[in-house]
């Protein structure tokens, strides 16, 4: 006999249970999320290894391999970056003023090859909105930098949780997916669409996007090293910016090249334009990036929700503002999974939707 309100009561308990777990595990969410992405991206290798040795041994070996090849180098970079960036944050908060920025803008505009009337117009237009723009840029930059420092200051704890979680994601991965499918009220083929989409997104983000970010950061570091600028700062800035499609690298190399040109450093400006516009903006973004993405996503037969460029750009920026540096991953995945759910809804209720 069906008890009245039983379904609503169970649904309420389920929502409370999920909310309680999220609240309880809030301190571990960055490490858990990173471990989950890595586990999904490397799970096929774990399956191959599992055919040769036991489950626990293959999980332990994969965890050790991923830790040595990926997690430890990233942790080292994170630690060194945090130490450097701590001083940078203090410098930004004390020296980054509107007056200095106005002066810098005027120097840059004055040095550009433009007519006097156009320089006056451009300076007037920018100056009227410069203060709010500079404050927003400053706050946004400090949010990103502080999130790096926060992770690096707790990197040992972060490292332990990530490695520990990764091992058990390998061990319990299949059973967890099966459990979620059993609990889901959707048909199995709709569950498969959602799980396959999340797997594809994870592989794309951890694989192709990370490879492109590292490549662009290293390439740009070579350029700034040639002209004597801080290699670590600009390399990390370009690597982080590369997560934002289309506009990412442009927001780093274009202002820098214009400033160098305005200061009379024409050769240095041309070097930055060459590395930023030609190598990164043209060769890597338009030729190498599609090849890398195709390589990582060839195992998936469905189109990726990350193909929506506008949503990807906005979700990346929003993710950074909401979650800090890990928002580079979290933001696009949330947006892409929302698109996937819309697709599942359209499939489920295709007969009742108005397609006129």
Secondary structure as GFF3:
##gff-version 3
##sequence-region A 1 356
A	DSSP	alpha_helix	6	24	.	.	.	ID=ss1
A	DSSP	three_ten_helix	26	28	.	.	.	ID=ss2
A	DSSP	alpha_helix	29	50	.	.	.	ID=ss3
A	DSSP	alpha_helix	55	66	.	.	.	ID=ss4
A	DSSP	pi_helix	67	71	.	.	.	ID=ss5
A	DSSP	alpha_helix	72	95	.	.	.	ID=ss6
A	DSSP	alpha_helix	98	111	.	.	.	ID=ss7
A	DSSP	alpha_helix	116	153	.	.	.	ID=ss8
A	DSSP	alpha_helix	155	183	.	.	.	ID=ss9
A	DSSP	alpha_helix	188	203	.	.	.	ID=ss10
A	DSSP	pi_helix	204	209	.	.	.	ID=ss11
A	DSSP	alpha_helix	210	226	.	.	.	ID=ss12
A	DSSP	alpha_helix	231	241	.	.	.	ID=ss13
A	DSSP	alpha_helix	250	262	.	.	.	ID=ss14
A	DSSP	alpha_helix	266	273	.	.	.	ID=ss15
A	DSSP	pi_helix	274	288	.	.	.	ID=ss16
A	DSSP	alpha_helix	289	297	.	.	.	ID=ss17
A	DSSP	three_ten_helix	305	307	.	.	.	ID=ss18
A	DSSP	alpha_helix	309	323	.	.	.	ID=ss19
A	DSSP	three_ten_helix	324	326	.	.	.	ID=ss20
A	DSSP	alpha_helix	327	348	.	.	.	ID=ss21
A	DSSP	three_ten_helix	350	352	.	.	.	ID=ss22
###
